[in-house]
Amino acid sequence: MPKIPAVSPATGERPPPDFVHTVDGNFVDSHGRTLLFRGVNLSGSAKAPVGEPSYLLNGFWENAEAGGNSFISRPLNLDDGSADIHLARLRGWGFNILRYPVTWEALEHEGPGVYDFDFMDYTIRVLRKCKEYGFKVYMDPHQDIWSRYCGGSGAPYWTLEACGMNPRNFTATQSTILHNEYPLAHQPDPASIPAMTWSTNYGRLAPQTLFTLFFAGRDFAPNCVVDGLNIQDYLQSHYIEAYGQLADRIRDAGDLLDDCVIGWDSLNEPSEGLVGYLDLHSLPAKQGSTLKRGPTPTPAQSLRLGMGQAQTVENWTFNTFGPKREGMVTIDPKGLTIWLDPLTERDGVHPRYGWRRGPDWQLGVDIWAQHGVWDIETGYMMRPDYFRYLPSVEFAEPEEEVAEVEFVADYWAPHWQAWARRIRKAHPEAIHFVAPPVFAQPPPLPAEDLAGRCAYSAHYYDGLTLVTRHWNWFNADALGLLRGKYRNKLQALRVGEGAIRRSLQAQLKMLKEDAPILGPYPTMIGEIGIPFDMDGRKAYGWTDGGRYRGDFSSQQRALDASLNATDGPNFLNYTIWTYCPDNVHPWGDLWNMEDLSLWSEDDLRPRGELNVYQGNGDKSSALLLATPRARSRSTVGLGATDIFTSRYPSQLSLATIPGANDERGNMPDVASYNRWDNAFDFLTDGARAVKAFSRPYPTATIGVPTDIQFDIAKAEFRMVVRVCAEDAPVTLTAATTRPSTPSSHSTAYNPKPEPPATEIFLPIVHFAADLTVGSLLDKTRCKLDPSPDVDIDDEPARSRSSETLRGVSHNPYPPQALRLRNGLAAAVFVSAGRWELDGTTLRWWYPVPRPGEPDREYSIVVARRGGRIVTKEDCEHQSFWERLCRRASDCCIM
């Protein structure tokens, strides 16, 4: 690890002690330790205001046309106190970072230049609460399919009218699929919409046109002018300034930048629109979304449909083996058109928003027909390759070689530069999380815009599991196919769970290898996750007479495979999609039937299962995870600092979380922490596949981890660390702080601290002692062998201890009302050095080579004494053969 800079490369100022650097492909703290950020997106339901889920049609259009509602209370409700409980849960799972989605609509829903400052101030309150719990945050300007009003999320309603569109006719023309109008606007049945249908909108007319105008309107739609600006400049300037206003507001709050908000993502999952299409008569294999599901018009057919002309189009289904064509269907808009009635803007001025449209823009007529792409009367495509080349090719000489459009370099990169400069104006030390279109490699960007403060932000999902809602016995190297790694699809096929897991890890390695295009910066997987409504929502008790209710074993396998892919040698940061405080079984995350939330109120245990604990009557908010502190025999008192530890005490209020009905028809009592008796109960109640995502990992490492392995079945964590002389940690003193740093920074550091340590998070859900698990533990047939299966004989073990540890968590974040009374049952094996357990944090010190000495490698293994935790719930979901094997020590399932 190279020496961390003495001053910030962005500002030239000396950074504060809790500064996060981006050097040598990693996040690094001021001690010089390699950081690993792992967290969650908070939250998917923040794509819409409270009370406006995507399936709700009543008042949808009327409210939009009136200016929409505020997004206050997103993503958490601060006024009923539930934010404390949700953040306590996230922190207790081990997350240390949040990706914070904010839509453009939330900032500027009333009209162009009319900002919702009340929502911005509410966002600041939520961010302060996140800081209180020790989270780092990066802001996410979130969108999907442009806007809620064309089937996704993001832009405000007025942007559609600014582009000359009438979204009330989108469904009739199949210009996009709206959840609340599916399948027909006059006969909606939103619960029947197939999974992931929303993503097919990337291949439909309305989103294609909107993204084309946003990114490339100057070149492809020069006649589209609003208030003297081309529509591209009009939209981009409003978008960038809306988030600029939010960034200014956060800056002016005075206590959030860098200490909590460390950076900004770029526009979430941007789409090329029509830019780069080779031929409007066909859907390209590599353009935008390639998912075909339901009626699937070509772009040429979409243009005609948009003008009210009936078309017969291909119909597609999606099964286990991918998309399959099933005949043709006819779509008849019956003359309805998506283009705004000319009478809407008399004299070219909009009556509500006040903009003046340019004289060359004719409302009521397809804008691409106005630019000579096709003839409305005949339906003939005069220029089917219009979006393939820059318009200047029309004037090129025949012998000239004409280059095709490169969307990322020609259009996305200039937009990103304008965005980055506005954000850095408000947030000088911002880490820019650079996110080009999904699976597209980033282009080289100017060093002056990256300013040494950058991370590559890629997204990754196991696409087959996401679309089929099933954990399959085969999969494919999807990224390898898109990158041209194989000659045919058969070569990309992977059969068997082992092969699938290796393939996922190889694909994420490929994404990590894209980061050096930007420079020596770290990689953040901004979104990764799996659907929880798999197999007909079997885990919700909706099949087989409720036999599989609460059984998330398939989801655990799928999510573990994805998150395991970030481990091994990849050592990747990530934020899982998603955590929704208001997820419910019938409607999932309240957006387009997506159901990826790690927690749901509908998965809280029925009340009858909560009165199983004896004693422990004191459940005050001061005791949640407080436990006696214990050290290994070889350690002495050390005062290592932790950049994730808040310096502010928690301000707990006892929340009321809306819950699901239990079997007696009563709402769960979650008005306080009295619902849960201990930390294990609290962290597992309502969680789905919690053992897959609450994982041990090194939060801060002296040196660089070269291999991370976690075996859920054994509750066993292994890590190998490479250390060189340059990795000697920096010991901070009070003099390290900047003169302008608030006194809270200087008082947080001991003038004579001991050397910092490598710190590893050990989750309660895997390592809790039996007494902590309490009556949820199955103590009979499912109890495993009490000895951990650990073999490090090939390692030079110099210090070993396998005692049950009783650590104390000094982190101020809750849940401190639920006592971790009996600590962790952790057996720790190290190849060198000494360690101590402090609550759920394992600190490990080992020798660092001196200058001139060779690099060293050290190993650590942490296993649970007594084997993995098996609860009564686990046993209920085991098959006959699994139960039989539990009784026979020499038997196992292959």
Secondary structure, 3 states (H helix, E strand, C coil): CCCCCCCCCCCCCCCCCCCCEEECCEEECCCCCEECCEEEECCHHHHCCCCCCCCCCCCHHHHHHCCCCCCCCCCCCCCCCHHHHHHHHHHHCCCCEEEEEEEHHHHHCCCCCCCCHHHHHHHHHHHHHHHHCCCEEEEEEECECCEHHHCCECECCHHHHHCCECHHHHHHHCCCCCHHHCEECCEECHHHCCCCHHHHHHHCHHHHHHHHHHHHHHHHCCCCEECCEEHHHHHHHHHHHHHHHHHHHHHHHCCCECCCEEEEECCCCCCCCCCCCCCCCCCCCCCCCCCCCEEECCHHHHHHHHCCCCEEEEEEEEECCEEEEEEEEEECCCCCCCECCHHHCHHHECCCCCCEECCCCCCCCCHHHHCCCECCCCCCECCCCCCCECHHHHHCCCCCCCCECCHHHHHHHHHHHHHHHHHHHHCCCCEEEECCCCCCCCCCCCHHHHCCCEEEEEECCCHHHHHHCCCCCEEECHHHHHCCCCCCHHHHEEECHHHHHHHHHHHHHHHHCCHHHCCCCCEEEEECCCCCCHHHHHHHCCCHHHCCCCCCHHHHHHHHHHHHCCCECCCCEEEECCCCCCCECCCECCCCCCCCCCECHHHCCCHHHCCCCCCCCCCCCCCECCCCCEECCCCCCCCCCCCCCCCCCCCCCCCCCCCCCCCCCCCCCCCCHHHCCCHHHHHHCCECCHHHHCCCEEEEECCEEEEEEEECCCCEEEEEEEECHHHCCCCCCHHHCCCCCCHHHHHCCCCCCCCCCEEEECCHHHHECHHHHHHHECCCCCCCCCCCCCCCCCCCCCEEECCCECCCCCCCCCCECCCCCCCECEEEEECCCEEEEECCEEEEECCCCCCCCCCEEEEEEEEECCCCCCEHHHHHCCCHHHHHHHHCCCCCCC
